[in-house]
Amino acid sequence: MTSTSAPWRWELLDDMGGPATTDPSPAFSTQSEAESWLGEMWLELLDDGVDAVTLLEGDTPVYGPMSLHKQH
């Protein structure tokens, strides 16, 4: 592999904490791109059965799981 950094992606989780049955997250070259994508897509992901997400750099969790549900 010639890239110096691992791609960023979201692990999409269902309400039981397992992998959601939806298309996987695309890979992004930066954390900012990944976070922008989530900001645009979170409602659609929620409608598709995604309950929470974890941000990964390569296979390393950066943060999460983070709920997609509104907090009151």
Buried (B, 14 or more C-beta within 10 A) or exposed (E): EEEEEEBBBBBBBBEEEEEBEBEEBEBBEEBEBBBEBBEEBBEEBBEEEBBBBBBBBEEEEEEBBEEBEEEE
